[in-house]
């Protein structure tokens, strides 16, 4: 059983930065591909970023590329999403997601991930 808990959401002004954290209750975090998704209520969950088990490969949606950075500290069982130069359109609930690596990775697809956190709200004012 995997539990993911996001934290770090809050209210920021456009252009400011915010870093989200995802604490994972797993035995070996490096066995899991980790992702960050965001969602506006009533809409489909949208891919933002993903990182491979060892942290050597990162993937980003075009909308966040150059502004967001995903990273992981497997020793701390924690994944981060550093968000810079935030825009009003970044205002969403952000979710941490995980799936154990099985040889195939569909990192941009929410349906592929097996475990999800409860979400943390990011509000960007302008």
MIRO-858920 format. One record per residue: residue number from 1; residue in three letters; y, x negated, z negated of N, C-alpha, C in turn. Coordinates in pm, whole numbers, padded with zeros to 5 digits. Each point is the difference from the previous one (the first is absolute). Example, Ala and Ser with C-alpha at 12.3 -4.5 7.8 and 13.67 -1.06 7.14 Angstrom:
<rs>
(1, ALA, (-00569, -01319, -00780), (00119, 00089, 00000), (00120, -00090, 00000))
(2, SER, (00105, 00035, 00072), (00119, -00082, -00006), (00109, 00077, -00073))
</rs>
This chain:
<rs>
(1, UNK, (-00118, -00084, 00000), (00118, 00084, 00000), (00124, -00088, 00000))
(2, UNK, (00092, 00027, 00093), (00121, -00079, 00015), (00122, 00085, -00036))
(3, UNK, (00084, -00056, -00083), (00124, 00065, -00036), (00117, -00085, 00044))
(4, UNK, (00097, 00064, 00063), (00121, -00067, 00047), (00120, 00067, -00064))
(5, UNK, (00089, -00080, -00055), (00118, 00053, -00066), (00124, -00069, 00054))
(6, UNK, (00085, 00076, 00067), (00124, -00055, 00054), (00110, 00006, -00104))
(7, UNK, (00094, -00090, 00013), (00118, 00000, -00085), (00114, -00069, 00074))
(8, UNK, (00119, 00016, -00050), (00115, -00070, 00056), (00093, 00086, 00083))
(9, UNK, (-00037, 00124, 00024), (00087, 00088, 00076), (00127, 00032, -00076))
(10, UNK, (00098, 00049, 00072), (00125, 00035, -00064), (00108, 00030, 00101))
(11, UNK, (00121, 00004, -00049), (00117, 00032, 00082), (00077, -00127, 00033))
(12, UNK, (00024, -00021, 00128), (00078, -00115, 00045), (00098, 00044, 00108))
(13, UNK, (00102, -00080, 00019), (00093, 00025, 00109), (-00051, -00062, 00128))
(14, UNK, (00039, 00056, 00112), (-00035, -00058, 00128), (00045, -00144, 00005))
(15, UNK, (-00087, -00086, 00052), (00029, -00142, 00009), (-00053, -00080, -00117))
(16, UNK, (-00038, 00068, -00106), (-00053, -00069, -00118), (-00150, -00022, 00011))
(17, UNK, (-00056, -00065, -00100), (-00141, -00036, 00000), (-00074, 00065, -00116))
(18, UNK, (-00130, 00011, 00018), (-00086, 00056, -00103), (-00141, -00054, 00023))
(19, UNK, (-00070, -00029, -00107), (-00137, -00048, 00011), (-00095, 00094, -00073))
(20, UNK, (-00102, 00045, 00071), (-00101, 00086, -00056), (-00123, -00082, -00038))
(21, UNK, (-00071, 00046, -00101), (-00122, -00065, -00043), (-00114, 00100, -00001))
(22, UNK, (-00119, -00049, 00023), (-00120, 00081, -00005), (-00104, -00074, -00081))
(23, UNK, (-00032, 00052, -00115), (-00102, -00059, -00086), (-00134, 00065, 00031))
(24, UNK, (-00100, -00082, 00028), (-00131, 00049, 00040), (-00106, -00032, -00104))
(25, UNK, (-00076, 00101, -00037), (-00109, -00020, -00094), (-00129, -00024, 00078))
(26, UNK, (-00015, -00123, 00044), (-00118, -00041, 00075), (-00051, -00131, -00056))
(27, UNK, (-00124, -00031, 00029), (-00056, -00125, -00049), (00046, -00119, 00083))
(28, UNK, (00007, 00020, 00130), (00040, -00109, 00089), (00095, 00056, 00105))
(29, UNK, (00127, -00017, -00020), (00099, 00058, 00091), (-00010, -00058, 00140))
(30, UNK, (-00042, -00126, 00012), (-00010, -00063, 00131), (-00101, 00068, 00091))
(31, UNK, (-00084, 00085, -00053), (-00097, 00073, 00081), (00061, 00120, 00071))
(32, UNK, (00126, 00031, -00031), (00064, 00120, 00050), (00117, -00029, 00091))
(33, UNK, (00003, 00071, 00111), (00120, 00007, 00081), (00095, 00095, -00072))
(34, UNK, (00126, -00037, -00011), (00097, 00080, -00072), (00113, 00042, 00092))
(35, UNK, (00048, 00121, -00020), (00107, 00050, 00084), (00105, 00075, -00079))
(36, UNK, (00116, 00012, 00060), (00107, 00084, -00052), (00033, 00104, 00106))
(37, UNK, (00004, 00124, -00043), (00037, 00111, 00086), (00115, 00075, -00064))
(38, UNK, (00070, 00075, 00080), (00109, 00081, -00054), (-00005, 00139, 00061))
(39, UNK, (00052, 00095, -00075), (-00013, 00139, 00041), (00115, 00086, -00048))
(40, UNK, (00053, 00077, 00090), (00095, 00104, -00033), (-00080, 00127, -00023))
(41, UNK, (00029, 00076, -00105), (-00076, 00122, -00025), (-00008, 00090, 00123))
(42, UNK, (-00121, 00046, 00029), (-00021, 00086, 00115), (-00027, -00073, 00130))
(43, UNK, (00006, -00132, -00002), (-00024, -00078, 00120), (-00122, -00090, -00018))
(44, UNK, (-00047, -00056, 00110), (-00115, -00089, -00005), (00036, -00131, -00069))
(45, UNK, (-00096, -00054, -00069), (00018, -00130, -00062), (00013, -00106, 00108))
(46, UNK, (00096, -00090, -00016), (00035, -00097, 00101), (-00026, -00142, -00046))
(47, UNK, (-00058, -00078, 00087), (-00028, -00140, -00030), (00129, -00080, -00014))
(48, UNK, (00003, -00087, -00099), (00114, -00089, -00018), (-00042, -00146, 00010))
(49, UNK, (-00102, -00039, -00076), (-00043, -00139, -00002), (-00142, -00011, -00052))
(50, UNK, (-00068, -00108, 00037), (-00134, -00025, -00049), (-00023, -00150, -00011))
(51, UNK, (-00093, -00038, -00084), (-00031, -00140, -00021), (-00150, -00018, -00013))
(52, UNK, (-00052, -00106, 00058), (-00142, -00029, -00007), (-00039, -00043, -00141))
(53, UNK, (-00130, -00004, -00023), (-00052, -00027, -00133), (00049, -00129, -00063))
(54, UNK, (00010, -00104, 00079), (00042, -00129, -00052), (00151, -00022, 00013))
(55, UNK, (00068, 00096, 00055), (00145, -00011, 00013), (00047, -00086, 00114))
(56, UNK, (-00089, -00036, 00091), (00036, -00089, 00109), (00050, 00072, 00125))
(57, UNK, (-00017, 00130, 00005), (00045, 00077, 00115), (00074, 00125, -00047))
(58, UNK, (00118, 00022, 00057), (00081, 00115, -00035), (00036, 00078, 00126))
(59, UNK, (00012, 00130, -00016), (00031, 00087, 00112), (00109, 00097, -00043))
(60, UNK, (00091, 00030, 00093), (00113, 00084, -00033), (00028, 00102, 00110))
(61, UNK, (00048, 00115, -00042), (00053, 00096, 00095), (00129, -00056, 00057))
(62, UNK, (00029, 00033, 00124), (00121, -00049, 00064), (00126, 00041, -00077))
(63, UNK, (-00006, 00114, -00063), (00116, 00051, -00071), (00039, -00083, -00122))
(64, UNK, (-00095, -00079, -00051), (00027, -00080, -00119), (-00009, -00149, 00025))
(65, UNK, (-00047, -00040, 00115), (-00018, -00141, 00031), (00132, -00075, -00012))
(66, UNK, (-00006, -00113, -00068), (00120, -00079, -00022), (00075, 00036, -00126))
(67, UNK, (-00032, 00114, -00058), (00066, 00044, -00123), (-00096, 00009, -00118))
(68, UNK, (-00123, 00038, 00026), (-00100, 00015, -00106), (-00098, -00116, 00003))
(69, UNK, (-00047, -00038, -00117), (-00100, -00105, -00010), (-00110, 00045, -00096))
(70, UNK, (-00122, 00002, 00049), (-00114, 00033, -00085), (-00065, -00129, -00047))
(71, UNK, (-00043, -00002, -00123), (-00067, -00117, -00054), (-00099, 00044, -00107))
(72, UNK, (-00085, -00091, -00041), (-00096, 00035, -00104), (-00028, -00120, -00088))
(73, UNK, (-00028, 00030, -00124), (-00040, -00101, -00097), (-00136, 00045, -00051))
(74, UNK, (-00104, -00053, 00061), (-00134, 00045, -00035), (-00039, -00034, -00143))
(75, UNK, (00057, -00107, -00053), (-00028, -00037, -00138), (00055, 00104, -00097))
(76, UNK, (00107, 00068, 00040), (00061, 00103, -00083), (-00040, 00141, 00043))
(77, UNK, (-00084, 00009, 00101), (-00042, 00130, 00054), (00121, 00087, 00036))
(78, UNK, (00097, -00062, 00064), (00124, 00069, 00031), (00043, -00025, 00144))
(79, UNK, (00050, 00105, 00063), (00056, -00007, 00134), (00147, 00040, -00009))
(80, UNK, (00083, -00066, 00080), (00143, 00024, -00005), (00053, 00042, 00136))
(81, UNK, (00109, 00072, -00003), (00074, 00031, 00121), (00146, -00027, -00029))
(82, UNK, (00049, -00110, 00054), (00140, -00036, -00015), (00078, 00064, 00113))
(83, UNK, (00096, 00081, -00034), (00078, 00073, 00098), (00144, -00047, -00007))
(84, UNK, (00051, -00045, 00114), (00137, -00047, 00009), (00077, 00079, 00103))
(85, UNK, (00131, -00003, -00013), (00089, 00071, 00092), (-00048, 00143, 00022))
(86, UNK, (-00019, 00069, -00109), (-00053, 00135, 00006), (00095, 00094, 00073))
(87, UNK, (-00059, 00093, 00072), (00073, 00098, 00077), (-00029, 00140, -00055))
(88, UNK, (00083, 00093, 00035), (-00020, 00136, -00047), (-00135, 00056, 00045))
(89, UNK, (-00046, -00041, 00117), (-00128, 00049, 00049), (-00120, -00059, -00073))
(90, UNK, (00023, -00097, -00087), (-00107, -00055, -00083), (-00027, 00086, -00123))
(91, UNK, (00078, 00102, -00018), (-00017, 00088, -00115), (-00129, 00080, 00016))
(92, UNK, (-00097, -00032, -00084), (-00131, 00063, 00007), (-00074, -00024, -00131))
(93, UNK, (-00113, 00068, -00013), (-00096, -00035, -00103), (-00088, -00108, 00059))
(94, UNK, (-00015, -00110, -00071), (-00079, -00112, 00047), (-00134, -00005, -00072))
(95, UNK, (-00106, -00017, 00078), (-00135, 00000, -00054), (-00070, -00132, 00028))
(96, UNK, (-00070, -00046, -00098), (-00087, -00115, 00014), (-00139, 00049, 00037))
(97, UNK, (-00068, -00071, 00090), (-00131, 00040, 00045), (-00093, -00119, 00008))
(98, UNK, (-00130, 00025, -00013), (-00098, -00107, 00002), (-00131, 00046, 00064))
(99, UNK, (-00066, -00095, 00063), (-00134, 00023, 00049), (-00074, -00133, 00005))
(100, UNK, (-00121, 00000, -00048), (-00078, -00122, 00001), (-00026, -00042, 00144))
(101, UNK, (00009, -00130, 00023), (-00019, -00053, 00135), (-00146, 00007, 00040))
(102, UNK, (-00026, 00061, 00116), (-00137, 00016, 00048), (-00019, -00056, 00140))
(103, UNK, (00097, -00075, 00048), (-00009, -00059, 00132), (00090, 00064, 00103))
(104, UNK, (00046, 00120, -00028), (00093, 00070, 00088), (00121, 00042, -00080))
(105, UNK, (00118, -00021, 00058), (00124, 00032, -00069), (00088, 00086, 00090))
(106, UNK, (00030, 00119, -00045), (00093, 00088, 00068), (00121, 00015, -00092))
(107, UNK, (00073, -00108, -00013), (00101, -00013, -00105), (00118, 00095, 00014))
(108, UNK, (00023, 00054, 00117), (00113, 00091, 00018), (-00037, 00147, -00021))
(109, UNK, (-00127, 00028, -00020), (-00046, 00138, -00009), (-00026, 00040, -00145))
(110, UNK, (00073, 00097, -00047), (-00014, 00044, -00138), (-00141, 00049, -00030))
(111, UNK, (-00061, 00066, 00097), (-00133, 00058, -00021), (-00107, -00106, -00022))
(112, UNK, (00027, -00122, 00036), (-00097, -00107, -00015), (-00011, -00048, -00146))
(113, UNK, (00109, 00010, -00073), (00001, -00048, -00137), (-00073, 00096, -00093))
(114, UNK, (-00073, -00058, -00094), (-00083, 00080, -00088), (00066, 00036, -00132))
(115, UNK, (00093, -00082, -00044), (00062, 00019, -00131), (00151, 00001, 00012))
(116, UNK, (00061, 00085, -00082), (00145, 00019, 00005), (00059, 00007, -00140))
(117, UNK, (00121, -00051, -00010), (00075, 00016, -00123), (00071, 00134, -00002))
(118, UNK, (00072, 00025, -00106), (00067, 00128, -00018), (00135, 00008, 00072))
(119, UNK, (00050, -00115, 00042), (00126, -00005, 00070), (00117, -00030, -00091))
(120, UNK, (00101, -00064, 00057), (00123, -00028, -00073), (00118, 00032, 00092))
(121, UNK, (00098, 00068, -00053), (00112, 00049, 00080), (00105, -00108, 00021))
(122, UNK, (00039, -00017, 00125), (00111, -00088, 00035), (00110, 00086, 00059))
(123, UNK, (00115, -00005, -00061), (00114, 00077, 00047), (00110, -00096, 00042))
(124, UNK, (00051, 00018, 00120), (00105, -00087, 00053), (00124, 00084, 00025))
(125, UNK, (00106, -00033, -00067), (00126, 00070, 00017), (00088, -00073, 00099))
(126, UNK, (00088, 00071, 00065), (00089, -00058, 00098), (00144, 00040, -00025))
</rs>
